Amino acid sequence: MRCQYCYIDKKDTEMSLSIAKKIVDFIFKNTPSKEKIDIGFFGGEPLLEFELIKKITETIENHPSFNKKLVELTVVTNGTIFSDEIADFLNEHHIGFCLSCDGPPFVQDTFRCLQDGKGSSSIVTNTIRRAKETLLSVLVNAVYHPQTFRYLPHVVEYLASLGLKRIYLNPDFSAPWSKKEAELLSEIYGQISKQYIDFYLQKKPHFISLIDSKIAVILGEGYKPLDRCKMGTGEFAFTPSGNIYPCERLIGTDTGNGHCIGNIASGLNREQMSCKTAPGMEINTECISCSLKDYCMNWCGCSNYFSSGYYNRVSPFLCLSEKTAILTAFHTFRTLEEKLGSAFFNNLTEIHTGANCTIGG
């Protein structure tokens, strides 16, 4: 595919099994014992290298430090490749399946096109239907852009109509969001809140990340230290060349750019990362006195970088998007708590358990 907002350069590169084995060793070596490990296969399109995925999975499961209770694997795919063999393998090894789909055809085909420029919606929708029939769990990641965010309620309705119950909605932070567009988010998020509430009242709860991720933070009374990305501490992205980055969104052309923090052969070297931080205080001055700061992702260096150009500066769009999402989640939570009481909390606990779809685009 040729997704217009993909943050990884399009080129035919393959990861060797020897590099993959070194990465697996690195992961286990640098993870404290008894700490959960999430390993994601992403690209590009990882299922182009299905045979390699099988070998890497075998390497992981045969590693001396492997603990099936602590290691979770996920494939993030664009939905153009699928087969019964793939489904059987994913089920057998309990590998999560997250598919990127921006919504109905008129939304999906805006930015997610095939190499020949044709829309991908028919192929991806067919994959969703097949995956729903054969896989234990299917997650979906939808990206929204200034050209498409007004259709988010349609996106949720469409994905739910396909039987998808774990829906991740993520903005394109690198897009040129205007103040007027950001101010419309309150209305759009409010419509999604109504859909979310209706799902619960119909006894058909859905996980919608825009709301559920913030409800989880509300219940925890704010983000905890371990929830916050520390830019290359505890989370890494590895490329076919063996280069290491603090996040898969920062790989770009994989030329060892200023975001690179080392190589699997030579190890970590965070000092080589060009520190793209704005001078002065660690975060925006406005964040310090904000009553919502504990619930806000102002600490996400990648999102900050793509929207403001600095790891430690929150853009006006990100600020308003986070504020709107938090307030929407508070409203949704209070409404369902009042209407459903303990039944809401029981469903919430169940639906918040499962694989995540937090990498890839």
N, C-alpha and C positions, 0 to 999 in steps of 0.2 A: 504494500500500500504506500501511498504518498500523502500522509496526513500533513496538512499545512502548518499545524502548530506543534509538530513533534520537536522535542528539544534534543534529539540525538541525530547526528549527521547520517545521511543515507549512504551507506557503502557496504559492499559485500565482504564482511569479515567474519571469520569463524574462530571460536575459542577452541584451542587444543585441549585434549584430555589432560595432558601434563599440567597445563596452566590451571585447569579446573581443580585438579587434585591438590595443587598448592593452595588454592583459594579455600578449599574445604578444610585443609589443615590449619590455615590462618584463622578461619572462623571459629573452630573449636578451641584453638590455642588462646584466642583473644576474648573468649566468652567465659565469665566466671561460672564455676560449677553451680548447678541447680538453677541457672538463669535460662529463661526461655529463649530459643533461637528461631527467628523467622527468616527463611531463605526463599527468595523469589527469583524465578526465571523470567527475564524480560528482554526486550530488544528495542528496536527492530521487532522481528517476529520470532520468538523462541521456538515455536513448533516447527519451523523450518529445519531445526536441528533436533528433532525428536529422538533420534538414535543417541545423540550426545546427552540429552536430558536423561535418558534411561541409564546411561553409564555413570553420569554424575550422581544420580539418585542411588545407584548401587554403591558408589564410593561413600556417600554420606551414611547410608544405612549400615555399611560394614566398618565404619570408623570406630576405633576403640572407645571414643568418647560419646558415641551416639546414644541418645535416650529418646525413644519414640514418644515419651510423654512430654518432652521438652522441645522437640524439634518439629516445626511446622513448615511444610513446603507449599508454595503457590506458583502457578503459572499465570502470567498476565499476557493475554493474547488479543490480537486485533479481530479474531473471529473468522479469518479467511481460510484457516486450515483446521480440519477436524475429521476424525474417523472413529470407527468402533474400536480399533486397536488403541488409539490414544485414550479413549474413554475407559477402556478396561484397565489400562496401565494406571491412569490417575486414580481410579477407584481402588485398585489393589494396593497402591502405596499411599492412599489417603492424601493426595495432593490437591490443594484447593485450585479452583478454576475461576479466574476473574477475566471477564471479557469486556473489551472497550466498545461501547456503543453509545452514541450521543442522543439516540432517540428515534422517532419516526423517520421515514426516508427523507422528508424535506429538511430535516435537521442533520441527520447522519451524513447525507451526501453533500452537505455544504463544505465540510473540511476533510472528511475521511473518504478519499477517492482512491481508486486502484491506479496502478502504474499508467494505464492508458487514459486516465482522466475520468473514467466512468464511475458512477456511484457504487458504493460497496454495500448498500443497505440490504439488498435481496440476499446476498451471500451471508452476511452477518446475522440477519434475522433467521435464516435457515439453520445456521449453526446454533443459535440460541435454542431453537425448538428441539434440535437433536440433542443438545447438551442437557436440556431439561428432562428429556426422556431417559437418558443413559447415565448421568452423573449424580452423585449423592448431593452435591451442592453447587450452585452456579451463582456467582456474584457478577455485578455489572458496574462498570465505571463510565460515567458520562461527563464529558468536559463541556463547559459552557463558555461562550465568547460574547463580546458585545453585539455581534450579529445574531446570536441565537438565544441569549439568556431569557428573553421575553417568552420563549416557548417552554420554559422549564416545567410548568404544570402539565403541558402536553407530553413532555418527555417522561415524567413520572407515570402518567396515565398509560402511555404506550408500553413502557417496560413492565408495569404491573400487569397489563393485559396479556403479556407473554408468559406470565407465571413467575416472574422474577420478584423475589421478596427481600433481597439485599441490594439496595441501590445506593451507589456512591456518586455524589454530585461534586465536581471540582471545577473551580474557575480557571480559565487560562490567565495566569497572573502576568504573563508577558504581553498580553494584548493592551492596546491603547484605550483603557476605560476612561470615559469622560465623567465629570461630576454628575451630569444629568442622568447618565446610565446607572451610576452607582446609587443615586437617590431613588431609582425605581426598584431597587432590590427589596425594599421593605414591602412593597405591594406583591412582588413575585414570591418572596419567601412566605408571605402571609397566605397566599393561595396554596402553597405546598403544605403549610401547617394545617390548613383545612382538609386537604386530602389525607394527611397523616392521621388526623383525628377521626375522619370518616372511616378509615381502614380499621382503626381500633374499635369504633362503635359497631362496625359490622362483624366484629370478631375475626378480622383478617389482618392482624398487625403486620406491617412492613417495616424493615429497617431502612431508614433514609438518612444517610450520613450527615446531611446538612443539619438535621434536627437531633438525631440520636447521639452523634459525637458530642454535641454540646450538652445534652441531657446527662450524659455520663460524667462530664466535667462538673455540671451543676450538683449532681449527687455526691461527687467527691470534693465539693467545695473549692473547686479550682484545679488547675493543672498541678500535678506533683512534679518534683525534680526529675524523676525517671521518665515522665511523659514528654519532657522537653528535649528536642533534638539539640545535640551539642556539637554539631558540625564536625563529623569525623571521629566522634567518640561514642562507640556503641552502635553506630550505623555506618555501613560502608557500601559502596557500589563498585563492582569489579568489571573491567572491560576485557575483550578478547586479548588485548596486548598485555594484560596483567596489571595495568594501571589501576590505582585505587582513588576513589573520589568520595567525598562526604555524603553525596546523595546522587541518585541516578539522574536527577534533573540537571546536574552540573557537568555531565560528561561532554556534551557538545560533539566536537570532532575528534575527541580523544587524542589530542596531540600533546598530552602532558601539560595542558593549559594551566592558568593560574589557580584553578580549583583543585588540581591534582595534589594528593597528599602522600604519594609514594607509589611503589610498584611491588607486586607480589614476590619478586625475586630479591629485591633489596630491602623491603620492609617499609614501614611508615616513616615519613619525614614531613611532619605537618608544617615545618618551617618553610618548606618550598612553596606552600600555598600563598599566593599573593593575597594579602589581607585586604579584602574589599570592604572595609568598614569606614563609615563616615567619621570624621574627627569629632571629638567631644564625648558626650555621654554614651553609654552602651545602647540605649534605646531612645525613642522619641521623647522629648520633654513632656509632650501631652500624655504619654502613657503613664507617667509616674503618678499623676493625680486622678487617673481615670478609675471610676468605681467598678469597671468591668475588666480591669487588667488581669485579674487572676483567672479569668475564663477565656482570655484572648490568646491567639497564636502569634502574638507579636514577636515571639522568640524564634520563629521558623526562619532560619537564615536563607534557605532556598527561595521561599515565597517572597521574602523581603527583597532578595537580590533581583529576581525577575520583575518585580513590580516597582522597585525604587533604584536599583543599581548598587545597593549596599546590603550586606548581611544584617546590619544592625539598624536599618531605617525602615519603618513601616510606611507604605505609600497611602495616600488618601483613600484609594479604592480598597485596599486590604483593611484599613481601619474601619471604613463604613460597612464593608462586607461582614467582618467579624462582629461588629456591634449589632448589626441587623440579625445575624444568625443567633447570637446569644439571646437577644430580646425575644426573638421568635421562639426559641427553645423554651425560655421561661414561660411564655404564654401557653405554649402547647402542653408543657408539663403540668401547669396549674389547672388547665382546662380538663385534662384527662384524669388528673388526681381527684378533681371534684366530681367528675361524672362516673368514674369507674372504681375509685378507691384502690383497694389491695389487688384487684384483678389487673389493674394497669401495671403495678409493680411486678407482679408475677410474670406477665407477658414480656415486660421490659427486660427482666433478668434472662429469660430464655432467648430473646431475640438478640441480645448483646453478646451471646456466646457463639463463637464461630470464627472462621477465617476472616482476615482483613483484605481489603483491596486498596492498598495505599501506595503502590508503586506503579510506575508505568503511566502511559497516557492513552 
